[in-house]
Amino acid sequence: MREPVRRATQACPVEVAIAVVGGAWKMTVVKHLLGGPLRFGALNRAVGPVTPRVLTRQLRDLEADGIVHREVFPQVPPRVEYSLTPLGESLAGLVRSLDAWGEAYTDRLAATW
């Protein structure tokens, strides 16, 4: 268990959820992996303006927390695909709700400009 998640378990379940899926780009990664496995480059393009270093760190955290599965195919050059675990797929409803909320919020802000 990663240290931030372990600490969050001492607070409340909301803090555990934030420790696992909060942070830079994690929910966006989950959103795009809901469509199926992606290679790093395709995921990087789908996520948007994230540096490869930051994306790699977020993927490692998500893998350590059991949300993302990383599969390395034995070929030259190596091919790596990322997909959601069953635990990661259980976030689908939350991702859809946050996506809808974010869209409504953006629309509300646009109406005030």
N, CA, C and O of each residue as an XYZ file, in Angstrom:
452
protein
N       0.854     -1.172      0.000
C       0.000      0.000      0.000
C       0.907      1.243      0.000
O       1.843      1.360      0.791
N       0.590      2.157     -0.913
C       1.355      3.405     -0.956
C       1.107      4.211      0.322
O       0.022      4.157      0.902
N       2.106      4.942      0.741
C       2.031      5.713      1.978
C       0.858      6.696      2.008
O       0.171      6.772      3.027
N       0.595      7.465      0.919
C      -0.557      8.378      0.976
C      -1.884      7.646      1.201
O      -2.775      8.160      1.879
N      -2.008      6.462      0.636
C      -3.243      5.687      0.819
C      -3.318      5.170      2.253
O      -4.374      5.217      2.884
N      -2.200      4.682      2.757
C      -2.172      4.192      4.139
C      -2.575      5.292      5.115
O      -3.371      5.056      6.024
N      -2.026      6.497      4.931
C      -2.379      7.620      5.809
C      -3.861      7.958      5.694
O      -4.515      8.263      6.691
N      -4.384      7.902      4.478
C      -5.794      8.243      4.264
C      -6.724      7.266      4.973
O      -7.819      7.647      5.387
N      -6.303      6.018      5.119
C      -7.154      5.035      5.806
C      -7.393      5.410      7.251
O      -8.335      4.921      7.874
N      -6.547      6.274      7.793
C      -6.705      6.711      9.189
C      -7.702      7.862      9.312
O      -8.086      8.241     10.419
N      -8.122      8.420      8.164
C      -9.056      9.552      8.190
C     -10.477      9.078      7.896
O     -11.280      8.890      8.809
N     -10.778      8.888      6.608
C     -12.117      8.442      6.231
C     -12.099      7.893      4.811
O     -11.129      8.116      4.086
N     -13.143      7.181      4.392
C     -13.173      6.591      3.057
C     -13.050      7.605      1.925
O     -12.485      7.287      0.879
N     -13.564      8.809      2.111
C     -13.425      9.830      1.064
C     -11.951     10.149      0.844
O     -11.506     10.295     -0.295
N     -11.204     10.257      1.923
C      -9.770     10.536      1.809
C      -9.031      9.394      1.117
O      -8.079      9.630      0.372
N      -9.463      8.164      1.359
C      -8.854      7.013      0.670
C      -9.103      7.132     -0.832
O      -8.184      6.953     -1.632
N     -10.334      7.431     -1.211
C     -10.660      7.577     -2.633
C      -9.838      8.681     -3.278
O      -9.321      8.511     -4.382
N      -9.715      9.810     -2.596
C      -8.933     10.929     -3.131
C      -7.460     10.544     -3.235
O      -6.794     10.917     -4.200
N      -6.946      9.809     -2.264
C      -5.548      9.383     -2.298
C      -5.280      8.461     -3.487
O      -4.193      8.485     -4.064
N      -6.278      7.650     -3.850
C      -6.094      6.707     -4.952
C      -6.322      7.373     -6.305
O      -5.491      7.224     -7.200
N      -7.416      8.098     -6.478
C      -7.753      8.626     -7.812
C      -7.622     10.134     -7.940
O      -7.818     10.681     -9.025
N      -7.293     10.813     -6.847
C      -7.077     12.244     -6.932
C      -5.689     12.523     -7.478
O      -4.851     11.626     -7.570
N      -5.463     13.738     -7.829
C      -4.143     14.091     -8.331
C      -4.161     14.317     -9.828
O      -5.177     14.140    -10.500
N      -3.028     14.704    -10.316
C      -2.899     15.114    -11.712
C      -3.213     13.983    -12.686
O      -2.505     12.978    -12.739
N      -4.271     14.160    -13.444
C      -4.601     13.337    -14.602
C      -5.121     11.930    -14.312
O      -5.475     11.225    -15.257
N      -5.186     11.489    -13.068
C      -5.574     10.102    -12.803
C      -6.979      9.776    -13.290
O      -7.182      8.748    -13.936
N      -7.952     10.632    -12.993
C      -9.315     10.334    -13.435
C      -9.431     10.420    -14.956
O     -10.235      9.706    -15.556
N      -8.642     11.280    -15.576
C      -8.648     11.372    -17.034
C      -8.073     10.093    -17.632
O      -8.574      9.603    -18.644
N      -7.039      9.556    -17.022
C      -6.473      8.277    -17.465
C      -7.529      7.189    -17.368
O      -7.730      6.428    -18.314
N      -8.204      7.114    -16.226
C      -9.252      6.098    -16.038
C     -10.342      6.283    -17.086
O     -10.807      5.308    -17.677
N     -10.747      7.518    -17.318
C     -11.796      7.791    -18.311
C     -11.414      7.219    -19.674
O     -12.230      6.563    -20.321
N     -10.198      7.458    -20.107
C      -9.792      6.991    -21.427
C      -9.571      5.483    -21.473
O      -9.772      4.868    -22.520
N      -9.169      4.885    -20.380
C      -8.993      3.432    -20.357
C     -10.321      2.685    -20.256
O     -10.363      1.475    -20.480
N     -11.397      3.382    -19.925
C     -12.713      2.733    -19.928
C     -13.075      2.240    -21.325
O     -13.870      1.311    -21.473
N     -12.494      2.861    -22.348
C     -12.735      2.449    -23.734
C     -11.942      1.235    -24.163
O     -12.146      0.720    -25.263
N     -11.040      0.767    -23.317
C     -10.226     -0.399    -23.630
C      -8.747     -0.092    -23.480
O      -8.368      1.052    -23.230
N      -7.909     -1.113    -23.633
C      -6.471     -0.947    -23.446
C      -5.871      0.065    -24.421
O      -6.307      0.185    -25.566
N      -4.867      0.784    -23.941
C      -4.154      1.747    -24.774
C      -2.662      1.627    -24.532
O      -2.219      1.322    -23.425
N      -1.899      1.870    -25.576
C      -0.452      1.971    -25.432
C      -0.134      3.356    -24.877
O      -0.973      4.257    -24.906
N       1.092      3.512    -24.371
C       1.468      4.754    -23.707
C       1.273      5.974    -24.597
O       0.691      6.968    -24.162
N       1.748      5.912    -25.834
C       1.653      7.068    -26.723
C       0.216      7.474    -26.995
O      -0.115      8.660    -26.987
N      -0.645      6.479    -27.237
C      -2.057      6.772    -27.492
C      -2.717      7.354    -26.244
O      -3.528      8.276    -26.336
N      -2.370      6.817    -25.091
C      -2.929      7.335    -23.841
C      -2.441      8.759    -23.597
O      -3.212      9.617    -23.167
N      -1.174      9.009    -23.869
C      -0.622     10.349    -23.690
C      -1.347     11.356    -24.581
O      -1.671     12.458    -24.138
N      -1.601     10.985    -25.826
C      -2.333     11.884    -26.737
C      -3.774     12.086    -26.267
O      -4.301     13.196    -26.344
N      -4.407     11.027    -25.785
C      -5.801     11.108    -25.352
C      -5.956     11.981    -24.106
O      -6.910     12.751    -23.994
N      -5.024     11.856    -23.186
C      -5.125     12.589    -21.916
C      -4.980     14.087    -22.140
O      -5.707     14.872    -21.533
N      -4.069     14.488    -22.987
C      -3.926     15.911    -23.264
C      -2.575     16.444    -22.848
O      -1.569     15.740    -22.946
N      -2.542     17.684    -22.384
C      -1.269     18.361    -22.123
C      -0.575     17.900    -20.838
O      -0.416     18.667    -19.888
N      -0.175     16.649    -20.835
C       0.535     16.081    -19.697
C       1.914     15.650    -20.196
O       2.043     15.139    -21.309
N       2.923     15.854    -19.388
C       4.253     15.425    -19.796
C       4.362     13.904    -19.636
O       3.687     13.320    -18.788
N       5.205     13.268    -20.446
C       5.389     11.820    -20.298
C       5.838     11.420    -18.891
O       5.444     10.369    -18.385
N       6.650     12.249    -18.271
C       7.118     11.934    -16.921
C       5.966     11.913    -15.922
O       5.871     11.000    -15.102
N       5.103     12.903    -15.986
C       3.954     12.962    -15.071
C       2.997     11.805    -15.351
O       2.502     11.169    -14.421
N       2.739     11.535    -16.618
C       1.838     10.423    -16.964
C       2.402      9.103    -16.458
O       1.662      8.281    -15.917
N       3.692      8.894    -16.626
C       4.326      7.665    -16.138
C       4.148      7.535    -14.635
O       3.834      6.451    -14.142
N       4.343      8.616    -13.904
C       4.194      8.581    -12.443
C       2.758      8.249    -12.041
O       2.531      7.454    -11.129
N       1.800      8.857    -12.720
C       0.397      8.605    -12.392
C       0.026      7.149    -12.702
O      -0.687      6.504    -11.933
N       0.518      6.647    -13.833
C       0.250      5.246    -14.193
C       0.864      4.298    -13.165
O       0.247      3.296    -12.804
N       2.055      4.601    -12.699
C       2.688      3.751    -11.675
C       1.874      3.755    -10.384
O       1.679      2.709     -9.764
N       1.401      4.931     -9.983
C       0.561      5.001     -8.782
C      -0.725      4.201     -8.965
O      -1.122      3.440     -8.083
N      -1.370      4.377    -10.109
C      -2.621      3.656    -10.377
C      -2.379      2.148    -10.431
O      -3.223      1.367     -9.992
N      -1.239      1.742    -10.962
C      -0.900      0.319    -10.987
C      -0.659     -0.191     -9.567
O      -1.143     -1.263     -9.204
N       0.083      0.566     -8.768
C       0.364      0.169     -7.384
C      -0.913      0.057     -6.556
O      -0.996     -0.761     -5.641
N      -1.904      0.881     -6.880
C      -3.170      0.868     -6.142
C      -4.188     -0.117     -6.708
O      -5.316     -0.190     -6.221
N      -3.797     -0.876     -7.733
C      -4.679     -1.914     -8.271
C      -5.741     -1.415     -9.229
O      -6.705     -2.131     -9.499
N      -5.592     -0.202     -9.752
C      -6.587      0.382    -10.658
C      -6.236      0.084    -12.116
O      -7.123     -0.165    -12.933
N      -4.957      0.109    -12.436
C      -4.480     -0.075    -13.808
C      -3.585     -1.313    -13.876
O      -2.814     -1.598    -12.960
N      -3.711     -2.036    -14.984
C      -2.841     -3.183    -15.264
C      -1.897     -2.801    -16.399
O      -2.330     -2.269    -17.422
N      -0.627     -3.068    -16.219
C       0.400     -2.798    -17.231
C       0.869     -4.132    -17.780
O       1.357     -4.983    -17.037
N       0.717     -4.308    -19.088
C       1.147     -5.560    -19.721
C       2.248     -5.269    -20.722
O       2.093     -4.448    -21.626
N       3.374     -5.968    -20.539
C       4.511     -5.838    -21.439
C       4.528     -7.062    -22.338
O       4.570     -8.195    -21.857
N       4.495     -6.831    -23.644
C       4.520     -7.919    -24.606
C       5.964     -8.195    -25.009
O       6.710     -7.265    -25.315
N       6.366     -9.471    -25.013
C       7.755     -9.820    -25.319
C       8.050     -9.743    -26.818
O       7.989    -10.745    -27.530
N       8.362     -8.567    -27.267
C       8.707     -8.364    -28.664
C       9.703     -7.218    -28.737
O       9.912     -6.501    -27.759
N      10.313     -7.051    -29.901
C      11.272     -5.970    -30.094
C      10.735     -5.053    -31.171
O      10.469     -5.525    -32.276
N      10.561     -3.753    -30.905
C      10.715     -3.135    -29.586
C       9.579     -3.545    -28.655
O       8.513     -3.950    -29.118
N       9.801     -3.443    -27.351
C       8.761     -3.856    -26.404
C       7.473     -3.055    -26.606
O       7.501     -1.857    -26.887
N       6.371     -3.738    -26.458
C       5.065     -3.091    -26.541
C       4.432     -3.184    -25.164
O       4.386     -4.252    -24.555
N       3.944     -2.045    -24.684
C       3.321     -1.988    -23.361
C       1.909     -1.455    -23.537
O       1.694     -0.441    -24.201
N       0.951     -2.145    -22.938
C      -0.444     -1.690    -22.954
C      -0.928     -1.505    -21.528
O      -0.554     -2.242    -20.616
N      -1.767     -0.503    -21.367
C      -2.386     -0.227    -20.078
C      -3.876     -0.486    -20.200
O      -4.502     -0.136    -21.200
N      -4.432     -1.099    -19.176
C      -5.871     -1.362    -19.140
C      -6.338     -1.243    -17.701
O      -5.534     -1.197    -16.771
N      -7.636     -1.194    -17.537
C      -8.204     -1.129    -16.194
C      -8.364     -2.528    -15.624
O      -8.701     -3.471    -16.341
N      -8.123     -2.648    -14.353
C      -8.426     -3.877    -13.629
C      -9.933     -3.859    -13.334
O     -10.586     -2.840    -13.560
N     -10.485     -4.947    -12.843
C     -11.892     -4.901    -12.422
C     -12.151     -3.800    -11.389
O     -13.209     -3.172    -11.408
N     -11.197     -3.564    -10.492
C     -11.349     -2.484     -9.521
C     -11.372     -1.131    -10.231
O     -12.149     -0.249     -9.864
N     -10.529     -0.967    -11.238
C     -10.519      0.264    -12.026
C     -11.815      0.458    -12.781
O     -12.333      1.572    -12.866
N     -12.343     -0.635    -13.336
C     -13.611     -0.551    -14.063
C     -14.764     -0.172    -13.142
O     -15.761      0.391    -13.592
N     -14.629     -0.480    -11.857
C     -15.694     -0.120    -10.911
C     -15.793      1.393    -10.725
O     -16.746      1.868    -10.106
N     -14.844      2.155    -11.241
C     -14.879      3.616    -11.179
C     -15.699      4.239    -12.310
O     -15.852      5.460    -12.354
N     -16.224      3.427    -13.217
C     -16.928      3.951    -14.398
C     -18.046      4.919    -14.030
O     -18.142      5.993    -14.623
N     -18.881      4.570    -13.080
C     -19.986      5.454    -12.694
C     -19.495      6.781    -12.138
O     -20.044      7.839    -12.444
N     -18.460      6.711    -11.321
C     -17.888      7.930    -10.754
C     -17.291      8.813    -11.858
O     -17.475     10.031    -11.850
N     -16.587      8.203    -12.791
C     -15.984      8.963    -13.892
C     -17.072      9.630    -14.730
O     -16.951     10.802    -15.086
N     -18.119      8.897    -15.039
C     -19.216      9.475    -15.831
C     -19.885     10.629    -15.084
O     -20.209     11.654    -15.685
N     -20.090     10.468    -13.796
C     -20.704     11.537    -13.001
C     -19.814     12.772    -12.960
O     -20.297     13.891    -13.131
N     -18.530     12.579    -12.738
C     -17.606     13.715    -12.716
C     -17.508     14.376    -14.081
O     -17.406     15.599    -14.169
N     -17.537     13.589    -15.137
C     -17.482     14.129    -16.496
C     -18.715     15.004    -16.768
O     -18.598     16.109    -17.298
N     -19.886     14.498    -16.400
C     -21.123     15.266    -16.605
C     -21.125     16.529    -15.756
O     -21.528     17.592    -16.228
N     -20.676     16.422    -14.504
C     -20.614     17.592    -13.636
C     -19.654     18.627    -14.207
O     -19.970     19.816    -14.234
N     -18.497     18.190    -14.657
C     -17.514     19.103    -15.227
C     -18.022     19.802    -16.467
O     -17.753     20.985    -16.673
N     -18.754     19.075    -17.294
C     -19.330     19.680    -18.500
C     -20.384     20.724    -18.133
O     -20.408     21.809    -18.713
N     -21.251     20.404    -17.178
C     -22.280     21.352    -16.744
C     -21.645     22.586    -16.106
O     -22.103     23.708    -16.324
N     -20.612     22.379    -15.334
C     -19.927     23.497    -14.691
C     -19.278     24.401    -15.737
O     -19.366     25.626    -15.646
N     -18.632     23.797    -16.723
C     -18.014     24.571    -17.807
C     -19.063     25.371    -18.567
O     -18.844     26.537    -18.895
N     -20.200     24.746    -18.846
C     -21.283     25.446    -19.527
C     -21.783     26.636    -18.697
O     -22.063     27.707    -19.236
N     -21.889     26.435    -17.395
C     -22.336     27.499    -16.492
C     -21.347     28.663    -16.492
O     -21.740     29.829    -16.527
N     -20.070     28.330    -16.453
C     -19.054     29.379    -16.502
C     -19.092     30.127    -17.836
O     -18.969     31.351    -17.874
N     -19.262     29.390    -18.914
C     -19.295     30.008    -20.241
C     -20.479     30.977    -20.372
O     -20.390     31.982    -21.076
N     -21.567     30.669    -19.697
C     -22.749     31.514    -19.752
C     -22.521     32.851    -19.042
O     -23.226     33.825    -19.307
N     -21.546     32.895    -18.149
C     -21.289     34.132    -17.421
C     -20.216     34.987    -18.090
O     -19.966     36.109    -17.649
N     -19.588     34.489    -19.131
C     -18.522     35.251    -19.809
C     -19.074     36.224    -20.761
O     -18.319     36.945    -21.414
